[in-house]
């Protein structure tokens, strides 16, 4: 079983990628208590996380938002502790914080998956949403017919267009 993590006071939280277009690897990364943790995940998980967090913020009571984090690029070293299988979101009304809970993807139903718990303020959430949308949109454009990523090596041609 891999290590679990819990961060109640994050200095930094972001998503990012390594690798060329079409071969990018996506990461969720947070730093707190002097520790940097990187978790691998899929592009669709990043896009869905941004969409869902936007809905959550829209449903929360209005609150003033301070300055957003300025540099949300990945920090070195980027070494995945494990791969994310499921992501959950919770809201703590007592301190107006959102909690992202990532659970490790496992192959065996008998394993207890590792978990990572990240507690974020609204500014960190808004920064994460903006960063996630930028990272996702920087990839290959989707096929206008089926939505699958176009392959640049094929001249952005998709088999469904036949």
C-alpha positions as CSV (number, residue, x, y, z in Angstrom):
1,X,0.0,0.0,0.0
2,X,1.2,3.5,-0.9
3,X,1.5,6.4,1.5
4,X,-1.6,8.6,2.3
5,X,-1.3,12.4,2.7
6,X,-3.4,15.1,4.5
7,X,-2.8,18.8,4.1
8,X,-4.9,21.2,6.1
9,X,-2.8,24.3,5.3
10,X,-1.6,24.2,1.7
11,X,1.1,26.7,0.6
12,X,0.6,25.6,-3.0
13,X,-1.9,23.6,-5.1
14,X,-2.1,23.0,-8.8
15,X,-2.5,20.8,-11.8
16,X,0.0,20.5,-14.7
17,X,1.5,18.3,-17.3
18,X,4.8,16.9,-18.5
19,X,5.6,15.7,-22.0
20,X,4.7,16.8,-25.5
21,X,1.2,17.2,-26.9
22,X,-0.5,13.9,-27.4
23,X,1.8,12.2,-24.8
24,X,1.3,14.5,-21.8
25,X,1.1,13.1,-18.3
26,X,-1.2,15.0,-15.9
27,X,-0.4,15.7,-12.3
28,X,-2.2,17.1,-9.3
29,X,0.4,18.7,-7.0
30,X,0.3,20.2,-3.5
31,X,2.8,21.5,-1.0
32,X,2.3,21.9,2.7
33,X,4.1,21.3,5.9
34,X,7.4,21.2,4.0
35,X,6.3,18.3,1.8
36,X,5.6,18.3,-2.0
37,X,3.2,15.6,-3.2
38,X,2.5,14.9,-6.9
39,X,-0.3,12.5,-8.0
40,X,-0.8,11.2,-11.5
41,X,-4.3,11.5,-13.1
42,X,-6.0,11.6,-16.4
43,X,-6.9,14.6,-18.6
44,X,-10.6,14.0,-18.2
45,X,-10.3,13.9,-14.4
46,X,-8.7,17.4,-14.5
47,X,-11.5,18.7,-16.8
48,X,-14.2,17.2,-14.6
49,X,-12.6,18.5,-11.4
50,X,-12.6,22.0,-12.8
51,X,-16.2,21.8,-14.0
52,X,-17.4,20.4,-10.7
53,X,-15.5,22.9,-8.6
54,X,-17.1,25.7,-10.6
55,X,-20.6,24.3,-9.8
56,X,-19.7,23.9,-6.1
57,X,-18.5,27.6,-5.9
58,X,-21.7,28.7,-7.7
59,X,-23.7,26.9,-5.0
60,X,-21.8,28.3,-2.0
61,X,-22.8,31.5,-0.2
62,X,-21.1,34.6,-1.7
63,X,-17.8,35.5,-0.2
64,X,-15.1,37.9,-1.2
65,X,-12.2,36.4,-3.1
66,X,-8.7,37.7,-2.4
67,X,-5.8,37.7,-4.8
68,X,-5.3,34.5,-6.8
69,X,-2.1,32.5,-6.7
70,X,0.3,33.9,-9.3
71,X,2.5,31.0,-10.3
72,X,0.7,27.6,-10.6
73,X,3.3,25.8,-12.6
74,X,4.4,22.4,-11.4
75,X,7.3,22.3,-8.9
76,X,10.3,20.0,-9.3
77,X,10.7,17.2,-8.6
78,X,7.6,15.9,-10.2
79,X,7.4,12.3,-9.1
80,X,4.0,10.7,-8.8
81,X,3.4,9.0,-5.4
82,X,0.6,7.1,-7.0
83,X,-2.2,7.3,-9.6
84,X,-5.6,8.8,-8.8
85,X,-8.6,6.6,-9.3
86,X,-11.4,8.6,-7.7
87,X,-11.8,12.2,-6.6
88,X,-14.3,13.6,-4.1
89,X,-15.1,17.1,-3.0
90,X,-16.4,18.3,0.4
91,X,-17.1,21.7,1.9
92,X,-16.4,22.8,5.4
93,X,-18.7,25.6,6.3
94,X,-17.0,26.3,9.6
95,X,-13.9,27.6,8.0
96,X,-15.2,28.2,4.4
97,X,-12.8,25.7,2.9
98,X,-13.2,23.1,0.1
99,X,-11.6,19.7,0.6
100,X,-10.4,17.6,-2.3
101,X,-10.0,13.9,-1.5
102,X,-8.1,11.8,-4.1
103,X,-8.1,8.1,-3.8
104,X,-5.5,5.8,-5.3
105,X,-6.4,3.6,-8.2
106,X,-5.8,-0.1,-7.2
107,X,-5.9,-3.3,-9.2
108,X,-7.0,-5.4,-6.3
109,X,-10.3,-5.0,-4.5
110,X,-8.7,-6.3,-1.3
111,X,-6.2,-3.4,-1.1
112,X,-7.0,-0.3,1.0
113,X,-6.2,2.5,-1.4
114,X,-4.1,5.4,-0.3
115,X,-5.8,8.8,0.0
116,X,-4.7,12.4,-0.3
117,X,-6.7,15.1,1.4
118,X,-6.2,18.7,0.4
119,X,-8.0,21.6,2.1
120,X,-8.2,24.7,0.0
121,X,-9.3,28.3,0.4
122,X,-11.5,29.8,-2.3
123,X,-8.6,31.7,-3.9
124,X,-6.8,28.4,-4.3
125,X,-9.9,26.8,-5.8
126,X,-10.4,29.6,-8.3
127,X,-6.7,29.5,-9.3
128,X,-7.0,25.7,-9.7
129,X,-10.0,26.0,-11.9
130,X,-8.3,28.5,-14.2
131,X,-5.1,26.5,-14.3
132,X,-7.0,23.3,-15.1
133,X,-8.9,24.8,-18.0
134,X,-5.7,26.2,-19.4
135,X,-3.8,22.9,-19.1
136,X,-6.7,20.9,-20.7
137,X,-7.2,23.3,-23.6
138,X,-3.5,23.3,-24.4
139,X,-3.7,19.8,-25.6
140,X,-4.8,18.3,-28.9
141,X,-8.0,19.7,-30.4
142,X,-11.0,17.3,-30.4
143,X,-12.5,15.8,-33.5
144,X,-15.6,17.9,-34.4
145,X,-17.6,14.7,-35.0
146,X,-16.7,12.2,-32.2
147,X,-14.8,14.4,-29.7
148,X,-11.7,12.2,-29.6
149,X,-8.4,14.0,-29.6
150,X,-7.1,14.5,-33.1
151,X,-3.7,12.9,-34.0
152,X,-1.2,15.5,-35.2
153,X,0.9,12.8,-36.8
154,X,-2.1,12.1,-39.1
155,X,-2.6,15.7,-40.1
156,X,-5.4,16.1,-37.5
157,X,-7.4,13.5,-39.4
158,X,-9.9,11.2,-37.6
159,X,-11.2,7.9,-38.9
160,X,-14.8,8.9,-38.0
161,X,-14.7,11.5,-40.7
162,X,-14.8,8.9,-43.5
